[in-house]
Amino acid sequence: MNEEKAPQRNFMTLQFSSKSENESFARVTVAAFISQLDPTMDELSDLKTVISEAVTNSVIHGYDSNPEGKVTITAEIIGDTVTITVEDKGAGIEDLDLARQPLYTSKPELERSGMGFTIMENFMDEFEVSSEPGSGTSIRMKKRIESKKALYN
């Protein structure tokens, strides 16, 4: 009898102050967690980029750089797939369709080139953003890691 065993599951939650300097902390921490799947350098780079984009959005657009805000990241690995959620309880987004335009930013005075939603969507297998004005934003992303190690877990 050939029984399939359930895929391995692991998860983490990280919460930190809404400060720009915590963006690199978040990127490195999530990358370290995902490293157990032995991702390629390209996969790791893509994941670090989407974390940077999402956390920066929370800090700059969600909390207007107010360090009292909290950014929460959850990452879950099931088998060879990682799901990452970045959430804030900040300002939220009035018009998601507009915000998803490649060069849209709610802070044009900061000389930034958009909110990075296009990048996140292109680097991940699944991407969804939900937001409620005045209540915050949640970005959920999923990616299958193609490494040999992940295939055998």
N, C-alpha and C positions, 0 to 999 in steps of 0.2 A: 504494500500500500504506500503510495507516494503522497505524503501530506505536505502541503505548502505551509511554511511557517510565515507568520505575520512579519512584515518589514519592521526593522528596528526603528524606534522612535526616541528622539532626544529633543529637549527644548531649553530655552533660556529666556529670561526677561531682564532687561537693562533699563533703568530709569535714571535720568540725570537732569541737571539744571540747564535751562535754555541759554547757554553761552556758546558763542562761536567756537571757542577753543575746545569744546567737548565734541565737536564734529569728528575730529581725528581720533579721539578716544573711542567713539561709537564705531567708526569705520574699522579700526584695528581689532576691537573686541569681537565684532560680528565676524570678521575675517578669520580670527583665531578659532571661533566656534565652528565655522563652516569647514575649516581645514581638515577636520576628521574625515571628510569625504574625499580628500586628496584631489581638490580641483586643479585644473590647469591654471597657469598664470593668467591667461586671458579670462577664464571664468572668475577667478579671484579679483582681477582688476575690474571686471564688470560689476561684480557684487559690491566692491568698495565704492565704486562710482555712484551706484544707485543709493547706497546708504548716505553718502555725502550729500547728494541732491535732496533726498527726503529730509534729512536732519537740518540742512541749511534752510529749507522751506519752513520748517517748524520754528526755527530760531528767528529768521528774518521776517517772514510773512505772518506766521501764526502768533508769535509773541512780540513782534516789533523790537526784538533784541532785549526784552525784559528778562533778566536772569532768574526771576522768581517763577517763571513758567517751568513746567516739567515735560520732557520728551520721553516717551516710553517706546522701547523697541522690544518686540518679541520675535524670536526666531525658532522655528521648529523644523527638525529634520525627520522625515519619514522615508525610510529606504534611501533612495538616491535623489530625493527632492527636498529642497529647502523652501520654506515659506517665511517671509519676513514682513512684519507689520511695524510701521512707524506711525505713532499717534501723538497728537497734542490736543490740548483743551483750549487753544488760542482763539484767534479771531474768526477762523473758518473762511470759506471761500464763497463769495456771493454767486458767481457764475462759473461753474466748473467747465463748461464748454469753452468759454473765453480763456480761462486759466490754462487749459490744455493746448492752446495755440503755441507754436514753437517759440516765439519771441515775447510772449506776454509776461509782464511782471507787475506786481502790485506796488513795487518800489522802484520806479524808473530813475529816481534821483540817485540810486546806488550804483548805476552803471553796470547792471547785471544783464545777462542775456536770456531771460526767461526763467521759468520755474523748474525746468528739467523733466517735465512729465514725458516729453517725447523720448528723451534719453532713457528714462526708466522703462518705458513701454518697449523700446527697441532692444534693451539689454536683457529683459526678463521674458519668460515664457508666458506668464500671466501677469496682468497689472490692473488694479482697480483703485480708484480714489473715491472716497465719500467724505462729504463735508457738510457741516451745518453752520451757517453764519452765527457767530457768537458762542459756539459750542466746541469748535475744533475740527480737525481733519484727521483722517485715517487713510494711510496708503498701504495696500496689501499687494505683495509681489511674490511670485513663485518661479523657481528655476530648477530644472533637472540638471544635476551634475553628471557629466558624461564619463567620469573616471572609471578605471577598472575596479578600484577598491569599492566604489559605490555599487557596482554591479553585483558584487559578491556578498554584500551585507544583507 
